[in-house]
Amino acid sequence: MSITTLKERQALYINGEWIPTDEVEPVINPANETTLAEAPLASRTHLEAALASGREAFDGGGWRRMSQAQRQSKLAEFLAAIERRSEEIIPLIVEETGSVLAVARFLQFAMPLQLARQMVDISTRPTLTPLPVDVVPNEHGSLSLAAGVVSREPVGLVVAITPYNVPFFCNVCKSVPALLAGCSVILKPSPYTPFEALVLGEIADEVGLPKGLLNIVTGGPEVGAALTTDRRVDLITFTGSDKVGATIQAQAAPTVKRVVLELGGKSALIVREDADVAMAAAAGLGGITTLAGQGCVLLTRHIVHNAIRARYVEALRNLIGGVKVGDPNDPAATMGPLIREAARSRTERYVAVALDEGCKLVVGGRRTTNLDRGYYYDPTFFDGVSNDCRIAQEEVFGPVGVVIGFDTDEEAIAIANDTAYGLSGAIFSANVGRAYEMALQLRTGGVIINGGFPRLTSGGPFGGVKRSGHGREFGESGLNEFTYTKTIDFQQ
Ligand code: NAD
């Protein structure tokens, strides 16, 4: 099989078969606005088939009763098969997402494989935990000796819904732990990036994953709504915007499904007076330009001590001057396009609102002028921003950052916490002890001290609070999301 066949097939992966669809929709390459292929669109009949297949694969019991070592071995094969196709999958990631090549190689491809391998390794964790021995009164009026275990069980049929910005990452990092835990999966990617999901069907075929364990259906909100309201689904794991996350939580409520929500962010970069300004500005640059600003954990609010703010702004301006916005396949390009015209015009509207609100534009604030095809926008940042401006509060999801001044640590913490979101955050300071004390006061799922991007492969849990969602991914906490606990007592 090749990516060309995948694109021409116009079929969904259901119950281990490729099922053609009557309806298709074009997928656009954001770097040049050409149609890269027509993607299949699932109908109600396809969804029925996927739901029945996923249910049967779980209820049949073959997979969930298999030994953990057998499941680990199958998923290790699955990951090895992905790795063998790296030279096809990485260009596909570039084509669908517009990620520059280096980011596609590392963040979009190598990192999820590393995380998934870690999850394979740690999934041997004990699934039985003994309970204390105790003496309890029994039905004969005498005493029994009681003991017990807590058994971790797979939750059942999982629906995984993924976004367009890190699609391959999310497809791998949701499907692999769910399967490791003994669940079956229906994967629904963003309609902007369908092939990075469908390719996993070919991988499943190649390694002989039992039929129905991984079903892949493509389409938009209607497809997602049908899956998240269906009573046969036990758990939804969703990565996307807070708006859609809230809708999904409501859609899941009537059937009382479990929901894991990994949502948006507006993360703070606190730069103390004693910080290494050059390092902090480099982290700030990453917060604006990585994935053209289309990243959930990006540091978009730069909260900088007023004594060094002018130096920070100058350093960041200089770094932005060195950014090459361009075709993501050009190895010299350091920032690619936004995903669609709608994303670029949303960014433009936010910039206009910021100017109206009196924020001072330092650099950028316009479409990239030397590229006439593709959804490019220049990296942009504002200084002198008040934290209550819309540009400081709402997720732009474009290459835009804001600089907000502060005078005391307490003020920095208050500004950082004054947001609807809580996903990531960073503190730059020569005094790491003080930075640690401040990190403990931030209401967010993660904080990096003297670094700009979370070390996702630490084995630590990843996730948010407030409108950034609930539930955790990666490591043991991530695996546990795909299980429930059952307490079994023995009395004699
Ligand atoms: P989105 O919320 O628009 O869409 C995400 C997915 O939900 C897509 O597959 C979409 O088709 C589907 N969907 C839309 N409406 C639905 C409905 N009613 N029911 C079920 N499914 C539905 O997000 P996006 O624009 O693709 O991605 C960007 C967002 O994702 C940003 O907010 C970003 O911060 C967030 N994100 C979060 C993380 C994280 O780990 N916290 C990681 C990456 C992206």
Boltz pocket constraint, residues with backbone or C-beta under 6 A from the ligand:
constraints:
  - pocket:
      binder: B
      contacts: [[A, 161], [A, 162], [A, 163], [A, 164], [A, 165], [A, 166], [A, 188], [A, 189], [A, 190], [A, 191], [A, 219], [A, 220], [A, 221], [A, 222], [A, 223], [A, 224], [A, 225], [A, 228], [A, 239], [A, 240], [A, 241], [A, 242], [A, 243], [A, 244], [A, 245], [A, 247], [A, 248], [A, 251], [A, 262], [A, 263], [A, 264], [A, 265], [A, 295], [A, 296], [A, 297], [A, 395], [A, 397], [A, 423], [A, 464], [A, 468]]
      max_distance: 6.0
